[in-house]
Amino acid sequence: MVLAAAALFAGQHFWAAGPRQVPVPETLSPGDTRSQPLPPLEPASAAVPPQAAAAPAGPKTRIVVDVGGKVRRPGVFHLPAGSRVQDALKAAGGPEEGADLTGLNQARILADGEQVVAGLPLPAGEPAPGSAAPGPATGPISLNTATGDQLETLPGVGPVLAGHIIDHRMRTGGFRSVDELRDVTGIGERRFAELRHRVRP
């Protein structure tokens, strides 16, 4: 009996120590996502596009003009850019009855900060704003603002000498006194004596 029990014990030990079949793990195909990790969730704020930057300010669309003289409502007015003198007069209620607008170019485009004076005579020697060919002045002509046509109304002043006067004031920044007329090319003492009482700085 001892031998039989020993043989039975040895048989059980041999069976337990023998090789056992291990199951092969399942292989997933490349397209199978059953066991693949899920992508991380993005925060809700990431889906909202950033707010666009504010657009830069556009070009100036309004101008300010001062309208005076013989108009019904003189004052300062805000007008659309590109407005003309005629528009400024309308904004001021229009010219008064009998106002003389002969020297006022109503088709001229206005500039910001400009003054429009309606129906009043211009100072002697001052050209009308926007006028192309002003006529001769009745008083002393301004050496700093007169056009070539106005300078040619002076005795002994032609197109060449008028051009020298204009070139001189452009080069020097303007006449500060009538005596500076002596420095203009082509004007001697005799010519200066003829002009000194007919002009002003």
Residue, then its C-alpha position, 0 to 999 in steps of 0.5 A: m500500500v505504501l508503494a501504491a500511494a507513492a506511485l499515485f502521488a508521483g503521477q499527480h505531481f508529474w501531471a501538474a508540472g506538465p505544459r499547459q495551453v495558453p490562449v493567444p491574445e486577440t490581434l486587432s486590425p489597424g481600423d479596429t478602434r474598440s480598444q484604442p484610447l479616445p482623443p482628449l476632449e478640447p475645452a469649450s473655449a477652444a472652439v470659439p474663434p478669437q474676436a476680430a481686431a477692431a477695424p482702423a478708423g477710415p478717412k475723414t468724412r466731415i469738415v468744419v467751415d466758418v460761413g460769414g458775411k451776408v448770409r441768413r445764419p452765419g456760423v460754423f458748420h459741419l459738412p461732408a468732405g468734398s462739399r463745395v462753397q454752394d453747399a456751405l451757403k445753403a447750410a447758412g440759410g443762403p445769401e441775403e437778398g441783394a448779396d453780391l456773390t460775383g467774386l465767390n467761386q461757388a463750385r470750389i471744393l471746401a477745405d477743413g477749417e476754411q472760412v467762406v465770406a459771402g457778399l463782402p468786398l475783398p481787401a484791396g489786392e486780395p484775390a478771391p478764393g478759387s478765382a482764376a484771373p482776378g481783375p486789377a485792384t483799386g488800392p495798394i496791392s499785397l506783394n505777398t498775396a497778389t497773383g501775377d495778373q494783379l502785379e502786371t497792373l502796376p506801372g512798368v511791371g510785365p510778366v517777367l518782372a511779376g515773376h521775379i517778385i513772386d520768385h522773391r517772396m517764395r524764396t524769402g518767405g514773403f515781404r516784411s516791408v515794401d523796402e524789400l522790393r529793392d532786392v527784386t531782380g529788375i527793380g531799380e531806384r526809379r522803378f521802386a519810387e513808382l511802385r512804393h506807394r502802390v504796393r504793401p507787404 
